[in-house]
Amino acid sequence: AQSVAQPEDQVNVAEGNPLTVKCTYSVSGNPYLFWYVQYPNRGLQFLLKYITGDNLVKGSYGFEAEFNKSQTSFHLKKPSALVSDSALYFCAVRPPNTDKLIFGTGTRLQVFP
Amino acid sequence: NAGVTQTPKFRILKIGQSMTLQCTQDMNHNYMYWYRQDPGMGLKLIYYSVGAGITDKGEVPNGYNVSRSTTEDFPLRLELAAPSQTSVYFCASSSGTYNEQFFGPGTRLTVL
């Protein structure tokens, strides 16, 4: 079955430190990968995507993600975390030949001052 | 551009009642989606549409119906509300299957 896993329910990091939010996927063929962020009582907002090309993709608010085909991972990273980055982060994958996204269960990022 | 708008923001239903959740987008997107979000479960796709007059089931379609008579509107119908349908519902739209989805603010539905 095609799926997305976010192994950490919560990630805690101090402001100014680098952060990583993990995502792995199980999809046949070449997937399209996305990261979204959700602030409290809001809809999801798009951060970045990988379709093809350079494995390191840069997105909004200083976030970036690295596509690793051999490890089937697409981890979200930021060099220096801000308190305002605290939110719920979702990884999503679009399997080939479908119009649907499969979402992970989300990782809550908490950045402490 | 208002983007994706959803009404109502909140609703409480009794078991067996019906209602329609409204979704409108003003970006001329062909693709529209309905998701439900339950705590710790991520987003589950209910129904989606790739254009006016075309709809298809997602992962959890039971108990719901949709229609897509125009590009802008994609209402979600609950016919016989059940407590299991208590959730937050999000509508989203996209200009293409490779492109990002834009989400509405959500409707929080409680069925008692």
HADDOCK unambig.tbl for C-alpha pairs under 7 A between the chains (distance, minus, plus):
assign (segid A and resid 42 and name CA) (segid B and resid 105 and name CA) 5.18 0.50 0.50
assign (segid A and resid 43 and name CA) (segid B and resid 103 and name CA) 5.44 0.50 0.50
assign (segid A and resid 43 and name CA) (segid B and resid 104 and name CA) 5.58 0.50 0.50
assign (segid A and resid 43 and name CA) (segid B and resid 105 and name CA) 4.56 0.50 0.50
assign (segid A and resid 43 and name CA) (segid B and resid 106 and name CA) 6.09 0.50 0.50
assign (segid A and resid 44 and name CA) (segid B and resid 103 and name CA) 5.74 0.50 0.50
assign (segid A and resid 45 and name CA) (segid B and resid 102 and name CA) 6.92 0.50 0.50
assign (segid A and resid 45 and name CA) (segid B and resid 103 and name CA) 6.90 0.50 0.50
assign (segid A and resid 46 and name CA) (segid B and resid 100 and name CA) 6.44 0.50 0.50
assign (segid A and resid 99 and name CA) (segid B and resid 97 and name CA) 5.36 0.50 0.50
assign (segid A and resid 103 and name CA) (segid B and resid 42 and name CA) 6.24 0.50 0.50
assign (segid A and resid 103 and name CA) (segid B and resid 43 and name CA) 5.94 0.50 0.50
assign (segid A and resid 104 and name CA) (segid B and resid 42 and name CA) 5.79 0.50 0.50
assign (segid A and resid 105 and name CA) (segid B and resid 40 and name CA) 5.91 0.50 0.50
assign (segid A and resid 105 and name CA) (segid B and resid 41 and name CA) 5.00 0.50 0.50
assign (segid A and resid 105 and name CA) (segid B and resid 42 and name CA) 3.87 0.50 0.50
assign (segid A and resid 106 and name CA) (segid B and resid 42 and name CA) 5.84 0.50 0.50
